[in-house]
């Protein structure tokens, strides 16, 4: 259940190295912080770009995987991180697995300083054609996995974040606010996700837990390729965005680093756009 909407339009090696240098100057910003990342599926995942930024800033990471098919990929990626991460199974549609993963995190880490929610899913047939033909089951699945899972994970994480001034960060896309061709039910799910961010931020603020959302521009991940016409969307975004380019997963990662760090200690309930400015354009 990888992030569905934004994929990296793959960066050239030199550009990738340059973007990673930005975090090297913040190598101690998250030193000693313990952060769980939900949603890494492969090396192209936005969640993996976020993981790299957090790890390079000194965070101790917990990664989760959905099933046996993704476990091997996640464990191989985990081996590349400097600090050996905790790797645990978790299907967010199963309450017992969500409870188990936080029990294990509590046992191994003792506390949690941050949580990254980079999980979304819709059936492929729901991401093409007519929105009015959205099936009841397709709607239920998209909202359950893509929006309710944030609430479920926040509920599990909150007791481990008390006293830590914790940070919860999720991922959205412009399709939750504006109509994007073929994004369909995922747009509705993202709208629900963004509303959930505000309600969670309001409720968890008294516990000094911040909740924010990054609305990323289109990135060429495997998950996003499941959206019909995605390549056209990527080209259009690059042509129209003020910066005249698409973004990279590393840029989303560095934004998540900011939101998890003390630099963003006064920021909560926000939808922060990382899309080369595309969202401000009217035509």
C-alpha positions in Angstrom: 0.0 0.0 0.0 2.5 2.5 -1.2 1.9 6.2 -1.6 -0.5 6.8 -4.5 0.2 10.1 -6.1 3.2 11.6 -6.2 6.1 9.2 -8.0 10.5 10.6 -8.2 10.5 11.7 -11.9 13.9 10.0 -11.5 16.6 12.5 -10.7 19.9 12.5 -12.5 22.7 11.2 -10.3 24.4 14.6 -10.0 21.1 16.3 -9.0 20.4 13.5 -6.5 23.8 14.0 -4.9 23.3 17.8 -4.7 19.9 17.4 -3.1 21.3 15.0 -0.5 24.0 17.5 0.4 21.4 19.7 1.9 20.8 17.3 4.7 24.4 16.7 5.4 24.6 20.1 7.1 21.9 19.0 9.4 23.5 15.8 10.4 22.7 16.2 14.1 19.3 17.9 13.9 17.5 14.7 14.8 20.2 13.0 16.8 18.7 10.7 19.3 15.2 11.0 17.9 13.2 7.9 17.2 11.0 8.0 14.2 8.7 5.3 12.7 8.2 5.4 8.9 5.1 3.6 7.4 5.0 3.2 3.7 8.4 2.2 2.3 7.8 -0.3 -0.5 10.9 0.1 -2.7 13.8 2.5 -3.4 11.6 4.7 -5.5 9.1 5.3 -2.7 8.7 8.8 -1.4 8.7 7.2 2.0 12.3 6.0 1.3 13.3 9.5 0.3 12.0 10.7 3.6 13.7 7.9 5.5 17.1 8.9 4.0 16.7 12.5 5.0 15.7 11.6 8.6 18.5 9.0 9.0 21.1 11.4 7.6 20.0 13.9 10.3 20.7 11.4 13.0 17.3 9.8 13.6 16.9 6.2 14.7 14.4 4.7 12.3 11.7 2.0 12.5 10.5 0.8 9.1 7.4 -1.2 8.5 6.5 -3.5 5.6 3.1 -4.7 4.4 3.7 -8.4 3.5 6.3 -11.0 2.6 6.5 -9.5 -0.9 7.7 -6.2 0.3 9.7 -7.4 3.4 12.8 -8.4 1.4 13.0 -5.0 -0.3 12.5 -3.1 2.9 15.1 -5.1 4.7 17.6 -4.6 1.9 17.0 -0.9 2.0 17.4 -0.9 5.8 20.9 -2.3 5.5 22.0 0.8 3.7 21.2 3.1 6.6 24.0 4.1 9.0 22.1 3.3 12.2 20.6 -0.2 12.1 16.8 0.4 11.9 14.0 -1.6 13.5 12.0 -3.4 10.8 8.5 -4.6 11.6 5.4 -6.0 9.8 2.3 -3.9 9.8 -0.9 -4.0 7.6 -2.7 -0.8 8.7 -6.1 -2.3 7.8 -5.6 -4.8 10.7 -6.1 -3.3 14.1 -4.2 -6.1 15.8 -1.1 -5.5 13.7 -1.2 -1.8 14.4 -1.4 -2.5 18.1 1.4 -5.0 17.9 3.8 -2.7 16.0 3.5 0.0 18.6 3.9 -2.5 21.4 7.1 -3.6 19.8 8.3 0.0 19.2 7.6 0.7 22.9 9.6 -2.3 23.9 12.6 -1.5 21.6 12.6 2.3 21.6 10.8 3.2 24.8 9.3 6.2 23.2 8.6 7.8 19.8 9.5 11.2 18.6 8.1 11.1 15.1 5.8 9.2 12.8 5.7 9.3 9.0 2.4 8.2 7.4 3.1 7.6 3.7 0.4 5.0 2.9 -2.4 5.2 0.3 -4.1 2.8 -1.9 -7.0 2.6 -4.4 -7.9 -0.1 -6.8 -6.4 0.4 -10.2 -9.9 0.4 -11.9 -10.9 3.3 -9.7 -8.1 5.5 -11.0 -9.3 5.8 -14.6 -12.5 6.7 -16.3 -15.7 8.1 -14.7 -15.7 9.1 -11.1 -19.4 8.6 -10.8 -18.8 4.9 -11.5 -16.8 4.6 -8.3 -17.8 1.3 -6.6 -18.9 1.2 -3.0 -16.1 -1.3 -2.2 -13.5 0.9 -4.1 -14.6 3.9 -2.1 -14.4 2.0 1.2 -10.9 0.6 0.5 -9.4 3.9 -0.6 -10.7 5.8 2.4 -9.8 3.1 4.9 -6.2 2.6 3.7 -5.5 6.2 2.7 -7.2 8.3 5.4 -8.4 6.2 8.3 -5.0 4.7 8.7 -3.6 8.0 9.7 -6.1 8.2 12.6 -5.3 4.6 13.6 -1.5 5.2 13.6 -1.8 8.5 15.4 -3.9 6.8 18.1 -1.2 4.2 18.6 1.7 6.6 18.5 0.3 9.3 20.8 1.0 7.5 24.1 4.6 7.0 23.0 5.0 10.7 22.1 3.8 12.2 25.3 6.5 14.3 26.8 8.6 14.2 23.6 7.0 17.1 21.6 6.3 14.5 18.9 5.6 15.1 15.2 3.3 13.3 12.9 3.7 13.9 9.1 1.6 12.5 6.3 1.6 12.9 2.5 -1.1 14.3 0.2 -1.5 15.6 -3.3 -3.2 18.5 -5.0 -6.0 16.1 -6.2 -7.4 16.3 -2.7 -8.2 20.0 -3.2 -8.6 20.4 -7.0 -9.9 18.0 -9.7 -7.1 16.0 -11.3 -8.1 13.7 -14.3 -8.4 10.1 -13.2 -7.3 10.7 -9.6 -11.0 10.1 -8.8 -11.6 8.4 -5.4 -8.0 9.0 -4.3 -8.8 12.7 -4.5 -11.7 12.2 -2.1 -9.4 10.1 0.2 -6.8 12.8 0.2 -9.4 15.5 1.1 -10.4 13.3 4.0 -6.8 12.8 5.0 -6.1 16.6 5.0 -9.2 17.2 7.1 -8.0 14.5 9.5 -4.7 16.4 9.8 -6.5 19.4 11.1 -8.7 17.5 13.6 -5.8 15.5 14.9 -3.6 18.6 15.2 -6.4 20.3 17.2 -6.8 17.3 19.6 -3.2 16.3 20.0 -1.8 19.8 20.4 -2.5 19.8 24.2 -0.1 16.8 24.4 2.5 18.8 22.5 2.2 16.6 19.5 2.2 18.3 16.1 0.4 17.0 13.0 1.2 18.2 9.5 0.9 17.2 5.9 3.1 17.6 2.9 1.3 17.9 -0.4 3.9 16.8 -2.9 4.0 17.3 -6.6 3.9 14.4 -9.0 6.9 12.0 -8.6 7.5 9.0 -10.8 7.0 6.2 -8.2 5.7 2.8 -9.1 2.5 3.5 -7.2 1.7 6.7 -9.1 2.2 5.0 -12.4 -1.1 3.2 -11.6 -2.9 6.4 -12.3 -4.2 6.6 -15.9 -2.5 9.3 -17.9 0.2 9.9 -15.2 3.0 10.7 -17.7 0.9 13.5 -19.1 0.3 14.9 -15.7 4.0 14.9 -14.9 4.9 16.8 -18.1 2.1 19.3 -17.5 3.3 20.0 -14.0 6.9 20.6 -15.1 5.7 22.9 -17.9 3.4 25.0 -15.7 5.1 25.1 -12.3 6.8 28.4 -11.5 10.2 26.6 -11.1 9.6 24.9 -14.5 10.4 21.4 -13.2 9.1 18.5 -11.2 10.3 17.7 -7.7 12.4 14.9 -6.3 11.7 12.5 -3.4 14.7 14.0 -1.6 12.9 17.4 -1.5 9.9 15.9 0.2 12.3 14.1 2.5 14.0 17.3 3.5 10.7 18.9 4.2 9.7 16.0 6.4 13.0 16.5 8.2 12.1 20.1 8.9 8.6 19.2 10.2 10.1 16.5 12.5 12.8 18.8 13.8 12.7 21.6 16.4 12.8 24.1 13.5 9.1 23.5 13.0 8.2 23.5 16.8 5.5 26.1 16.2 3.9 24.5 13.1 0.9 22.2 13.3 -2.2 21.5 11.3 -0.6 22.7 8.1 -0.7 21.5 4.5 2.7 22.3 3.2 3.1 22.2 -0.6 6.3 20.9 -2.1 5.4 21.0 -5.8 7.7 23.6 -7.4 4.9 26.1 -6.9 2.4 24.4 -9.2 -0.5 24.7 -6.8 -0.6 28.6 -7.1 -1.1 28.6 -10.9 -4.6 29.3 -12.2 -4.0 28.5 -15.9 
